[in-house]
Amino acid sequence: MSSYYSQIQEIKSENIEASANFGVSCAVSGSVMVVTASMEDATDTNTGAAYIYKKHSDGSWGFFQKILG
């Protein structure tokens, strides 16, 4: 059996530098997704951040919360 996948949405973070490593890791459990930005430095210390997304009833993902390290 062959499986085919197609992109339906690109997950992006607003106002984040390319060097923040957004998306270097992610995890999905049910309708919740966590995407990390391991080098985000809101305080110039590269402490990182986690971005939480929730899945909508139409299957799209929407930003929910940002947690700073």
C-alpha positions as CSV (number, residue, x, y, z in Angstrom):
1,M,0.0,0.0,0.0
2,S,1.3,3.4,-0.9
3,S,0.7,6.6,1.1
4,Y,0.7,10.1,-0.3
5,Y,0.9,13.3,1.7
6,S,0.3,16.9,0.8
7,Q,1.0,20.1,2.6
8,I,-2.2,21.8,3.8
9,Q,-0.7,24.5,6.0
10,E,2.7,26.0,6.9
11,I,3.2,26.7,10.6
12,K,5.1,29.9,11.1
13,S,5.9,32.2,14.0
14,E,5.5,35.9,13.6
15,N,8.3,38.2,14.6
16,I,11.0,35.6,15.1
17,E,14.6,35.7,13.8
18,A,15.8,32.9,11.5
19,S,18.6,32.1,14.0
20,A,16.0,31.2,16.7
21,N,15.7,27.6,15.2
22,F,11.9,27.7,15.1
23,G,10.7,24.3,14.2
24,V,13.8,22.4,15.0
25,S,11.6,20.0,17.0
26,C,7.9,19.5,17.4
27,A,5.4,17.2,19.0
28,V,1.8,16.5,18.3
29,S,-0.7,14.9,20.7
30,G,-4.3,14.8,19.6
31,S,-5.3,18.4,18.9
32,V,-2.3,20.1,20.5
33,M,1.1,20.8,18.8
34,V,4.2,22.2,20.4
35,V,6.9,23.7,18.2
36,T,10.2,24.8,19.7
37,A,12.5,27.7,18.9
38,S,15.6,26.5,20.9
39,M,17.6,29.7,20.4
40,E,14.9,32.4,20.7
41,D,16.4,35.2,22.9
42,A,13.7,37.6,24.1
43,T,16.2,38.5,26.8
44,D,19.4,38.0,24.8
45,T,20.2,34.8,26.6
46,N,19.1,32.2,24.0
47,T,16.8,30.6,26.5
48,G,14.4,29.3,23.9
49,A,10.6,29.2,23.6
50,A,7.8,26.8,22.9
51,Y,4.9,27.7,20.7
52,I,1.6,25.9,21.4
53,Y,-0.9,25.5,18.5
54,K,-4.4,24.0,18.7
55,K,-6.2,22.2,15.9
56,H,-9.5,23.7,14.7
57,S,-12.5,21.7,13.8
58,D,-11.7,22.3,10.1
59,G,-8.3,20.6,10.5
60,S,-6.2,23.8,10.4
61,W,-3.8,24.8,13.2
62,G,-4.0,28.1,15.1
63,F,-1.6,29.7,17.5
64,F,-2.6,29.4,21.1
65,Q,0.3,30.4,23.4
66,K,4.0,31.1,23.6
67,I,6.1,29.9,26.6
68,L,9.5,31.5,27.1
69,G,12.4,29.5,28.6
